[in-house]
Amino acid sequence: MKGHGNSVNGLLAFLIYGMFALFSLLLVVIGAGVYRQLTSVSQENTQLRAAFSYVANKVRTNGGTAGAVRVEERDGLPVLSLRQDLEGAEYETVIYFYDGELREYFAETGREFIPEAGERIARAADFRIEESGAGQLLFTWVGEDGSRRSMHLNVPAAGQR
């Protein structure tokens, strides 16, 4: 009889140890899923902030000269054209959304616009550039998860920086 009690105690101890191991594994799996979700959201927020800051700084840097900041359409794409004089030649920075990415194309004014050649700034589901009024721009970011964020920006008037 005494041997039967030890085997039941051993079985209960093994069962408790097994349940502890199972719940520990379950906790690790749930924690990994939560961590993956948090890092995904954090990465998308970082891309959003970086893209908006980048565009805003480009506009502020190139604004202040008449006609330096324009919203245009090229090859069927809405683009933000930022013109500037560098060492006697006129160059432009073109910011646009192409193939799931916000991009920048820098070239001498008048050169052929090649959307694929632009530098990648950030990934997104969509990025829209619009004029929302005199001297105002509206940028709309749609994240890969479908979230939508907007930024209004005043373009510096001629003579201001």
N, C-alpha and C positions, 0 to 999 in steps of 0.2 A: 504494500500500500504506500509505503514511504517513497518508493521509486516512481510510482504513478504521480504523486504530488510534485516531485522535482521535474518531471517531464512537462506537466501542465505549467509550472512556473517558468520553465525554459521556453515553452511555446508562447506564453504571454509576453515574456521579455523580448523574444524574437519578433512577435507581432507589433509590439510597441516600437521597437527599433525600426522595423519596416515602415510603419506609419510615419514616424519621424523623418525617415529618409525620403519618403514619397512627398510629404508636405514641404520639406526643405527644397526638393527639386521643383515642385510646383511654384513655390515662392520665387525661386531663381528665374524660372521661365516667365512668370508674370512681371517681375522686376525688369527683365531684359526687354520685354515688349514696351513697358512704360518708358524706359530709357531711350529706346529706338524712336518712339513717338516724340519725346521731348527734344531729342537732338534734331529730328526732322523739322519740327516747328521752329526751333532756334536757328537752324541753318537758313530756312526760308525767310525768317525775319531779318537775319543778317544780310541776305542778298537784297531784300527789299530796301533796307536802310542804306546800304552801300550804293544801290542803283539811284535812289532818290537823291542822296547826298552828292553823288558824282554828277548827275544831270544839273542839279541846282548850282553847284560850284562852277561847272562849265558855262552855264548861262550868266552867272554873276561875273565871271571873268571876262566873257566876250561881250556882255551887254555894255551899254553906255556909249556906243557908237551907232549913229543912225543906220538902220538896215542890217546891222550885224547879226541879229537874231531873227530867224524866220522859220515859219512852219510851211513846208512845201510838200509836193508829191513827186517822187522820182521812181521810175519803173514800177508804178502802181503802189508804192509804199509811202505812207506819211512819214516825213523825216523832219528833224530839227536841224536846221543849217546855222552854224555859228561861224561867221567870217571874221578874219583878223589879218592885219598886215604884219609880216615878218621879214625884216631885212629888205624892204622894198617890193616884195611880192605878196600877192593876196592868197591866203590859204583858207580852207574851211574844214571844220569838223562837222561831220554829219552823224547824228545819233538817230537810230531807227531800230525797229523790231523786225527780225528776220529769222525764220527757221527755229522758232522757239527760244530765241535769245535776244537780249538787248545788245546792240552792237554800236561801235564807233568806227567811222571811216575818216581818215585824215588825208587830205591831198591838196594840191594846188587847185585853186578855183578854176573851174572849166574842164577839169579832167573828167574822164568817163567814170560814172558811179558804178561800182561793182559791189553789190550787196554781200556776196560771199567772202569778199576780201576784208571785211571789217573785223576789228578786234572784238572778241567776246567780252561783254561786261558782266552779264548775269543771265541765268535761265529764268524763264517765266512761261506761263500759258499764253499771256497776251500783255502787251504794253502799248498804250495809246498816247499819242501826243496831239493836243488840240489847242487852238487859240480860244480862250474863254472870254475875251474882251480886249479892249485896247491896252496893250502892254501887259497882258496876263496870259499865262500858259497853264494848261491843265494836263497833268500826267496821271494816267490810270494804269495801275499794275494789277494783273490778275495772276495770282500764284498758281502753282501746279496743283494745289489742293482746291482751287476754285475761289479762294478768298480774294476779295477786291479791296484795294487801297488807292486813294487818290492824293495828289499834292497840287495845290495851286501855287503858282510862282509869279511874282511881279518881275518883269524885265526892266532892268535899269534904263531910265530914259537917257537920251543922247546927252553927253557931258557928265553923267553921273557914273560912279563906280563904287 
